[in-house]
Amino acid sequence: MRRGLKYVPPALLLLALLELTVFVLVGRGVGFGVAVLLVFGASLLGLVLLRREGMRAWRGFRAAAQAGRPPGPEVTDGLVGLLGALLLALPGLVSGVVGLLLLVPPLRRLAGGGVRRATERRVSSMVAGDLFGPRRVRVYRGAPQPTPEPAPAPSPGPAPSPQPVTDPGKAIEGEIVDR
């Protein structure tokens, strides 16, 4: 995680240069006054949506908690909505377009799936199960894999369990429940 932090200052500098370049190009194309009004209008819309998305995320979280459902889907949807509104509120045309795209429902679901996958990779499977509920997995039966002979254990203990033998077949739908 900390290795990636060294790229933040150059990325912010590149983003500022990109925003400035796009603003100048749009200003030349439609006029400076119109470009300023676009940035101002997008920021104003972003501020209004920031409050709405925050309230929507909080209501979704509370409803899931009261119903006893895992709050993960509501939390990820709320985070993506808040990020979209925040990007729209930032002064800039590129960040405004990206923020607006994150508020479009199909793209919002896609981004929410990415947030969910990233979260599941970074937290334990038990925490991910509490956040998002049991995972749905697809297991394929295949030819048995040869198991390597285990090295003799230096201390006596429970014997290792043998590997299950599977035979070719169809996919097995199931849930992983960590409890």
N, C-alpha and C positions, 0 to 999 in steps of 0.2 A: 504494500500500500504506500509506504513512504517513498519508494523509488519513483512512483508516478508523480509525486508532488513537485519534483524538480521541473516538470514540464508545464506546470500551471502558469508561471509568469510569462514564458514565451508564448503559450497558447492565448493568454489574455491580450498580449501585445498584438498577435496576429489577428485576433478577433476585432480589436479596436481598429486596426488598419483596414480590415475587410469592411467593417461598418462605415468607416469614413469614405472608403472608395465607392461603396454602393450608394451612399448618400450623395456624393458629388455627381456620380453618373445619373442618378434619378433626378437630381437638381438640374443638371444640364438638359435632361430629356423633357421634363414637365415643368420646370421652373423651380427656383429656390423656395418661393413661398408655399407652393403646393407640397414640396418635399418636407418642409418644416411642419406643415399642417398634418401630413401623413404620420410623421413621427409623434407629434403631439397627440393626435387622435388615437393612435395605437397605444400609447402609454396610458392615456385616460381610460380607454377600454380595458387595458390590462389591470389597472387599479380596481375598477369596478368588478371585473371577473375574479380578481384575487380574493376579495371578500366573499363572493358567491361560492367559489370553489372551496374555500376554507370551511364555510358553513356546511356545504354539501358533504365534504369529506368527514367532518365531525358527526353529522347526522348519520351517515352510512356506518361509521365505526360504532356509534352508540347502538344503532339498530341491530347490527351483527352481534355485539356483545350481549344485548338484552335477549336476543333470540337464541343465544348459545352456539352460534355459528362461528367458525374461525374468521377473524376480522381481516385477514390478509388481502383478499380481493378488493375490499372496500378501501383498505389503506393504500394499496398500490394504485388504484384508480384515483384516489384523492391526491396522492403524491404527483402523479403525472399531470392531473388537472392543475394543481398548484404550480408545478414547474412551467406548464404552458402559460398560465396567467402571469407568472413572474417574468418569463421571457418577453411576453407581450408588453408588460409594464416598463421594462428596461428601454431607455431611449436608443433606438436603432431599428433600421428596416430589416436587417437579416435576422436579428433575434426576434423581432415581431412576427416575421413570417414563420420561423421555426415554432414559436409559441402558439401561433394560430393553428399550425398543422397539428400540434400536440392536443389541441382541443377538439379536433375532428374525431368523432367516435371510432371509426375503424382504425385510424392511426393511434388513437389513445389506447385501444385494446392491445394493439401490437406493442406499443411502448410499455404498457402494463405487464405484458407477458415477459418482456425483457427484464423489467425490474424484478419480477417474481423469480426468474431463473437466476439472476445475479444474487438475489437475497438467499435463495436456496443453496447456492454454492458457498456463500460466506458464513452461514450459520449452521449449527448442528442439525441433524435430521429431526431431532426431537423438537427443537424450536421451530423449524420449518413446518412440521406437522401441526404444531399449535397455532401457527399463523395461517396456514393455508389448508389445513385438513390433510387427510391421508392422500398420498400420491397415487395417481393411477399410472400403472406401468404396464408394459407389454413384454412378456417373457416368451422367448422362442425356445422350443425344445430342439435339441440338436444331437449330434452324435456324441457319445461319451468322450470326454477328454481324458487322456492318460494323466494320472496323478503322480507326481514325483514321490519317491519314497522319502518319508520324513526321516531326518537324522535322529538317532537315539537321544532321548532326553536325559540330561545328566541327573535329574532328580525325579523320583517317582511322583506321579500325579495322575490326573484323569487321562485316559487314553484319548487321542484325537479322534473326532468323529469322521467316519469315512465319507468321501464325496458322493453325493447322490448321482445315480446313473440315470440319464435321461434318454429317451428314445425320440426319433424324429416324429414330429406331429404339428399340430396347429398352434397358434399363439394362445397363450393363457392370459386372460384379463384378470387383474387382481389389484389389490390395494396393499400398500406398505403401511403398517401401523406400528409406530415405535412407542411402546408403553412399557 
